[in-house]
């Protein structure tokens, strides 16, 4: 009886030990699951923080890019050296334009002065031409074969050829319609042989130098 009771007590102790081990194992298993859950939670939180950091970096990059665009897009102020170069270049361009205008104006004035001088000389030569014409016009027909008269005619022709080569030409008058720009009317006559306002007679021949009148024709106008 005492042995049977002792065995029962030993069995009870073993069972208690086994229950304690089992309880310990279960507690350990539960602790392991909680630790794994905690690790998973920490991992998720780490990934979220990493993603947030990447988003922040991306946003910072966009801000930097925008600020960079503003920085590079802003027009840089010219330094004093470039401003001085631009100023001197503009001044040189203006002076060249002024010099070109001065040269053109001077050339035009020279041309006008030359024309005025030429017209003055021609105006002084025309009386000589008039005297040649009057003298040759007074020569009788039988005297035209005289060597002196022939020599005078040659001098006259040479003089007129020289004037013509210089741009001098006589103004047409007789039979032309009266034009105050070329003709100077000193007499008026009624003549049925002429039309209205037609030059009937020329008293003094007029001349032009190039496109300007040196001397107007002195004429008589009919009707």
DRENTORDO-95288 format. One record per residue (C-alpha): residue number from 1; z, x, y negated; residue in three letters. Coordinates in Angstrom, 2 decimals, padded with zeros to 5 digits. Layout:
N
[node NUM; [Z; X; Y]; "Ala"];
...
This chain:
223
[node 1; [000.00; 000.00; 000.00]; "Unk"];
[node 2; [000.83; 002.79; -002.39]; "Unk"];
[node 3; [-002.46; 004.59; -001.54]; "Unk"];
[node 4; [-004.46; 001.41; -002.10]; "Unk"];
[node 5; [-002.81; 000.96; -005.48]; "Unk"];
[node 6; [-003.43; 004.62; -006.37]; "Unk"];
[node 7; [-007.13; 004.28; -005.53]; "Unk"];
[node 8; [-007.39; 001.19; -007.60]; "Unk"];
[node 9; [-005.93; 002.98; -010.55]; "Unk"];
[node 10; [-008.37; 005.89; -010.08]; "Unk"];
[node 11; [-011.26; 003.42; -009.92]; "Unk"];
[node 12; [-010.05; 001.78; -013.07]; "Unk"];
[node 13; [-009.87; 005.16; -014.83]; "Unk"];
[node 14; [-013.41; 006.02; -013.66]; "Unk"];
[node 15; [-014.69; 002.69; -014.81]; "Unk"];
[node 16; [-012.99; 003.17; -018.16]; "Unk"];
[node 17; [-014.58; 006.64; -018.48]; "Unk"];
[node 18; [-017.99; 005.24; -017.52]; "Unk"];
[node 19; [-017.62; 002.47; -020.06]; "Unk"];
[node 20; [-016.62; 004.97; -022.70]; "Unk"];
[node 21; [-019.64; 007.17; -021.95]; "Unk"];
[node 22; [-021.91; 004.13; -021.98]; "Unk"];
[node 23; [-020.48; 003.01; -025.28]; "Unk"];
[node 24; [-020.86; 006.51; -026.68]; "Unk"];
[node 25; [-024.50; 006.69; -025.52]; "Unk"];
[node 26; [-025.29; 003.33; -027.10]; "Unk"];
[node 27; [-023.61; 004.38; -030.33]; "Unk"];
[node 28; [-025.58; 007.62; -030.29]; "Unk"];
[node 29; [-028.81; 005.72; -029.67]; "Unk"];
[node 30; [-028.09; 003.41; -032.61]; "Unk"];
[node 31; [-027.33; 006.40; -034.84]; "Unk"];
[node 32; [-030.66; 007.96; -033.84]; "Unk"];
[node 33; [-032.59; 004.81; -034.74]; "Unk"];
[node 34; [-030.86; 004.60; -038.12]; "Unk"];
[node 35; [-031.62; 008.27; -038.77]; "Unk"];
[node 36; [-035.30; 007.71; -037.87]; "Unk"];
[node 37; [-035.46; 004.71; -040.15]; "Unk"];
[node 38; [-033.88; 006.76; -042.90]; "Unk"];
[node 39; [-036.46; 009.53; -042.37]; "Unk"];
[node 40; [-039.31; 007.01; -042.45]; "Unk"];
[node 41; [-037.93; 005.54; -045.67]; "Unk"];
[node 42; [-037.65; 008.98; -047.22]; "Unk"];
[node 43; [-041.23; 009.78; -046.16]; "Unk"];
[node 44; [-042.54; 006.57; -047.74]; "Unk"];
[node 45; [-040.61; 007.23; -050.92]; "Unk"];
[node 46; [-042.02; 010.78; -050.99]; "Unk"];
[node 47; [-045.58; 009.49; -050.62]; "Unk"];
[node 48; [-045.02; 006.98; -053.42]; "Unk"];
[node 49; [-043.65; 009.69; -055.67]; "Unk"];
[node 50; [-046.61; 011.93; -054.81]; "Unk"];
[node 51; [-049.09; 009.14; -055.56]; "Unk"];
[node 52; [-047.32; 008.43; -058.84]; "Unk"];
[node 53; [-047.48; 012.10; -059.75]; "Unk"];
[node 54; [-051.22; 012.24; -058.97]; "Unk"];
[node 55; [-051.80; 009.14; -061.11]; "Unk"];
[node 56; [-049.83; 010.76; -063.90]; "Unk"];
[node 57; [-051.85; 013.96; -063.62]; "Unk"];
[node 58; [-055.07; 011.96; -063.69]; "Unk"];
[node 59; [-053.91; 010.05; -066.76]; "Unk"];
[node 60; [-052.86; 013.29; -068.42]; "Unk"];
[node 61; [-056.28; 014.74; -067.56]; "Unk"];
[node 62; [-058.05; 011.76; -069.16]; "Unk"];
[node 63; [-055.88; 012.10; -072.26]; "Unk"];
[node 64; [-056.62; 015.82; -072.42]; "Unk"];
[node 65; [-060.32; 015.09; -071.98]; "Unk"];
[node 66; [-060.26; 012.52; -074.76]; "Unk"];
[node 67; [-058.38; 014.85; -077.03]; "Unk"];
[node 68; [-060.84; 017.59; -076.10]; "Unk"];
[node 69; [-063.75; 015.35; -077.01]; "Unk"];
[node 70; [-062.14; 014.58; -080.32]; "Unk"];
[node 71; [-061.50; 018.26; -080.89]; "Unk"];
[node 72; [-065.00; 019.41; -080.03]; "Unk"];
[node 73; [-066.63; 016.32; -081.55]; "Unk"];
[node 74; [-065.02; 016.98; -084.91]; "Unk"];
[node 75; [-067.32; 018.80; -087.28]; "Unk"];
[node 76; [-066.07; 022.26; -087.95]; "Unk"];
[node 77; [-065.78; 023.18; -091.59]; "Unk"];
[node 78; [-068.21; 025.88; -092.72]; "Unk"];
[node 79; [-066.69; 029.13; -093.69]; "Unk"];
[node 80; [-067.16; 030.61; -097.14]; "Unk"];
[node 81; [-069.84; 033.03; -095.97]; "Unk"];
[node 82; [-072.11; 030.25; -094.65]; "Unk"];
[node 83; [-071.52; 028.20; -097.81]; "Unk"];
[node 84; [-072.52; 031.18; -099.94]; "Unk"];
[node 85; [-075.67; 031.72; -097.85]; "Unk"];
[node 86; [-076.64; 028.05; -098.24]; "Unk"];
[node 87; [-076.02; 028.23; -101.99]; "Unk"];
[node 88; [-078.16; 031.37; -102.40]; "Unk"];
[node 89; [-080.91; 029.92; -100.21]; "Unk"];
[node 90; [-081.01; 026.72; -102.29]; "Unk"];
[node 91; [-081.06; 028.73; -105.51]; "Unk"];
[node 92; [-083.92; 030.93; -104.22]; "Unk"];
[node 93; [-085.92; 027.86; -103.15]; "Unk"];
[node 94; [-085.51; 026.30; -106.60]; "Unk"];
[node 95; [-086.51; 029.51; -108.35]; "Unk"];
[node 96; [-089.61; 029.86; -106.16]; "Unk"];
[node 97; [-090.61; 026.27; -106.97]; "Unk"];
[node 98; [-090.05; 026.89; -110.69]; "Unk"];
[node 99; [-092.09; 030.10; -110.53]; "Unk"];
[node 100; [-094.93; 028.31; -108.74]; "Unk"];
[node 101; [-094.95; 025.58; -111.41]; "Unk"];
[node 102; [-094.89; 028.25; -114.12]; "Unk"];
[node 103; [-097.81; 030.08; -112.50]; "Unk"];
[node 104; [-099.87; 026.88; -112.28]; "Unk"];
[node 105; [-099.04; 025.97; -115.86]; "Unk"];
[node 106; [-099.91; 029.48; -117.04]; "Unk"];
[node 107; [-103.23; 029.46; -115.18]; "Unk"];
[node 108; [-104.08; 026.10; -116.74]; "Unk"];
[node 109; [-103.16; 027.35; -120.21]; "Unk"];
[node 110; [-105.23; 030.51; -119.66]; "Unk"];
[node 111; [-108.20; 028.42; -118.60]; "Unk"];
[node 112; [-107.82; 026.18; -121.64]; "Unk"];
[node 113; [-107.48; 029.19; -123.94]; "Unk"];
[node 114; [-110.57; 030.77; -122.40]; "Unk"];
[node 115; [-112.51; 027.55; -122.85]; "Unk"];
[node 116; [-111.37; 027.23; -126.45]; "Unk"];
[node 117; [-112.40; 030.84; -127.15]; "Unk"];
[node 118; [-115.76; 030.37; -125.45]; "Unk"];
[node 119; [-116.45; 027.18; -127.40]; "Unk"];
[node 120; [-115.57; 028.95; -130.63]; "Unk"];
[node 121; [-118.04; 031.78; -129.90]; "Unk"];
[node 122; [-120.77; 029.34; -128.85]; "Unk"];
[node 123; [-120.22; 027.29; -131.99]; "Unk"];
[node 124; [-120.84; 030.44; -134.04]; "Unk"];
[node 125; [-124.00; 031.30; -132.08]; "Unk"];
[node 126; [-125.56; 027.83; -132.43]; "Unk"];
[node 127; [-126.62; 028.32; -136.08]; "Unk"];
[node 128; [-128.58; 031.37; -134.92]; "Unk"];
[node 129; [-130.30; 029.18; -132.32]; "Unk"];
[node 130; [-131.02; 026.58; -135.02]; "Unk"];
[node 131; [-132.67; 029.23; -137.22]; "Unk"];
[node 132; [-134.78; 030.44; -134.31]; "Unk"];
[node 133; [-135.99; 026.91; -133.67]; "Unk"];
[node 134; [-136.71; 026.23; -137.34]; "Unk"];
[node 135; [-138.61; 029.46; -137.72]; "Unk"];
[node 136; [-140.69; 028.99; -134.58]; "Unk"];
[node 137; [-141.31; 025.37; -135.47]; "Unk"];
[node 138; [-142.78; 026.42; -138.82]; "Unk"];
[node 139; [-145.30; 028.77; -137.22]; "Unk"];
[node 140; [-148.87; 027.58; -137.52]; "Unk"];
[node 141; [-151.00; 027.18; -134.44]; "Unk"];
[node 142; [-153.34; 030.07; -135.29]; "Unk"];
[node 143; [-150.37; 032.39; -135.83]; "Unk"];
[node 144; [-148.80; 031.86; -132.40]; "Unk"];
[node 145; [-150.92; 034.67; -130.91]; "Unk"];
[node 146; [-149.35; 037.16; -133.29]; "Unk"];
[node 147; [-147.34; 039.79; -131.34]; "Unk"];
[node 148; [-144.38; 039.42; -133.72]; "Unk"];
[node 149; [-144.25; 035.65; -133.15]; "Unk"];
[node 150; [-144.58; 036.11; -129.40]; "Unk"];
[node 151; [-141.75; 038.65; -129.50]; "Unk"];
[node 152; [-139.52; 036.19; -131.41]; "Unk"];
[node 153; [-140.30; 033.48; -128.85]; "Unk"];
[node 154; [-139.27; 035.80; -126.02]; "Unk"];
[node 155; [-135.98; 036.65; -127.77]; "Unk"];
[node 156; [-135.32; 032.94; -128.28]; "Unk"];
[node 157; [-136.02; 032.14; -124.62]; "Unk"];
[node 158; [-133.76; 034.99; -123.49]; "Unk"];
[node 159; [-130.97; 033.72; -125.74]; "Unk"];
[node 160; [-131.25; 030.17; -124.39]; "Unk"];
[node 161; [-131.34; 031.44; -120.79]; "Unk"];
[node 162; [-128.15; 033.43; -121.42]; "Unk"];
[node 163; [-126.40; 030.44; -122.95]; "Unk"];
[node 164; [-127.48; 028.22; -120.08]; "Unk"];
[node 165; [-126.13; 030.70; -117.52]; "Unk"];
[node 166; [-122.81; 030.65; -119.41]; "Unk"];
[node 167; [-122.61; 026.85; -119.05]; "Unk"];
[node 168; [-124.14; 025.79; -122.36]; "Unk"];
[node 169; [-126.71; 022.99; -122.31]; "Unk"];
[node 170; [-128.30; 020.78; -124.99]; "Unk"];
[node 171; [-127.39; 017.09; -125.28]; "Unk"];
[node 172; [-130.21; 014.64; -124.67]; "Unk"];
[node 173; [-130.66; 012.38; -127.68]; "Unk"];
[node 174; [-134.08; 010.92; -128.54]; "Unk"];
[node 175; [-134.81; 007.80; -126.49]; "Unk"];
[node 176; [-131.23; 007.64; -125.18]; "Unk"];
[node 177; [-128.74; 004.88; -125.93]; "Unk"];
[node 178; [-126.39; 005.86; -128.73]; "Unk"];
[node 179; [-123.10; 007.22; -127.41]; "Unk"];
[node 180; [-120.42; 008.19; -129.94]; "Unk"];
[node 181; [-118.98; 010.67; -127.44]; "Unk"];
[node 182; [-122.17; 012.77; -127.73]; "Unk"];
[node 183; [-124.02; 011.54; -130.81]; "Unk"];
[node 184; [-123.20; 011.50; -134.51]; "Unk"];
[node 185; [-125.21; 008.75; -136.27]; "Unk"];
[node 186; [-126.06; 009.68; -139.86]; "Unk"];
[node 187; [-128.88; 007.18; -140.40]; "Unk"];
[node 188; [-129.88; 003.68; -139.21]; "Unk"];
[node 189; [-133.39; 002.25; -139.09]; "Unk"];
[node 190; [-135.10; -000.96; -137.99]; "Unk"];
[node 191; [-137.99; -000.07; -135.72]; "Unk"];
[node 192; [-139.76; -002.38; -133.26]; "Unk"];
[node 193; [-140.90; 000.62; -131.22]; "Unk"];
[node 194; [-137.32; 001.25; -130.09]; "Unk"];
[node 195; [-134.82; -000.95; -128.35]; "Unk"];
[node 196; [-131.42; -001.92; -129.66]; "Unk"];
[node 197; [-128.98; 000.90; -130.38]; "Unk"];
[node 198; [-131.44; 003.62; -129.32]; "Unk"];
[node 199; [-131.64; 007.11; -130.83]; "Unk"];
[node 200; [-134.90; 007.27; -132.76]; "Unk"];
[node 201; [-134.73; 010.78; -134.20]; "Unk"];
[node 202; [-132.64; 013.94; -133.87]; "Unk"];
[node 203; [-131.85; 015.96; -136.99]; "Unk"];
[node 204; [-129.69; 018.60; -135.36]; "Unk"];
[node 205; [-129.45; 019.35; -131.67]; "Unk"];
[node 206; [-126.06; 018.98; -130.01]; "Unk"];
[node 207; [-124.66; 021.19; -127.23]; "Unk"];
[node 208; [-122.07; 021.00; -124.48]; "Unk"];
[node 209; [-120.06; 023.76; -122.85]; "Unk"];
[node 210; [-119.41; 022.78; -119.25]; "Unk"];
[node 211; [-117.95; 019.25; -119.55]; "Unk"];
[node 212; [-116.86; 019.31; -123.21]; "Unk"];
[node 213; [-118.86; 018.82; -126.38]; "Unk"];
[node 214; [-119.26; 021.87; -128.60]; "Unk"];
[node 215; [-121.32; 020.11; -131.23]; "Unk"];
[node 216; [-122.42; 016.47; -131.47]; "Unk"];
[node 217; [-126.10; 015.63; -131.96]; "Unk"];
[node 218; [-126.91; 014.49; -135.49]; "Unk"];
[node 219; [-129.21; 011.49; -135.01]; "Unk"];
[node 220; [-130.88; 008.42; -136.50]; "Unk"];
[node 221; [-130.23; 005.18; -134.59]; "Unk"];
[node 222; [-132.73; 002.30; -134.40]; "Unk"];
[node 223; [-131.91; -001.39; -134.48]; "Unk"];
